[in-house]
């Protein structure tokens, strides 16, 4: 997957995760960063748990699910660190 597609995936995954969790970081740049790192975390977890690397295909549903779940994990951690609801 190209770097631009990965950034778009991370941005969209961060926005979706932020909506699902009912809030998160303020600002598009921080949401994008958490989304990109969340996509990496989600892909790593999928590789460890399911012996699969879902971040290979941009339009695969497993790519999006792992990116969103990874972003949700990071938003949860962000809330713990910043004491936000």
N, C-alpha and C positions, 0 to 999 in steps of 0.2 A: 504494500500500500504506500502510495506516495506521501511525502511529508505534509503536503497541503491537504490531502484527503484526511490524514490523521488529525490535523488541527481542526478541520471542520467536524469530524466525528467527535473529538473531544469537546468542542464548543457546544454542539447539539446535545451530547450526552450530559454535560454539566447543566445545561438549561433544563433538560427533562428531569434530571435528578433533583434539581432545585425545586421544580414545580411539584414533584411527587412528595418531597419531604416538607413542603410548606415553608420554604425559606432557606436561606443559606448565605453565602458571601454576597456583599454588595459589590456591584460593578461587573462589567462584562469581561474585563481582563482576568480578574481573579477567578471568575466562573470558568473561563476558558482554561486557565492553568490547572484548576482542580479537575476539570473534565478530561484534559489530556493525561494528567497523572493518574486519574481514575481509570481511564482506558487502559493504561499500562498495568495498573494494579489488578483490574478485572481480567486482563489477558494472562497475567502471571498466575492468578488464582485458578483460572480455567485450565492452564497448562499443567499445574500441579495436581489439581483434583481430578481432572477428566482426561489427562494426557492428550490434550488437544490445544492447538494454537488458533483461537478464533479471530485474531486480529489480522489474518491474512487477506480476508475478503471484505471490502467495504459494505457490500449490500447483503451480507449474510446476517440473519437475525441473531445468531449467537454473538457476533461482533458487537452489535448494538446492546444486547442484554448485558454482556460482560462489561462493556464500557459504562453503562448506566449504573450497574451494581457497584462497580469500582468507584464511580463518582459519588454515589450515595455513601459509601464507606468513608470517603475523604471529607464529605460535607459533615457527616456525623463527627468525625475527628476535629474538624474545624470548629464546630459548635462547642465541643468539649474544651478546646483550647481557648476560645474567645468568650466562653460563657454566654453564648447566644442561644435563643430558643429557635 
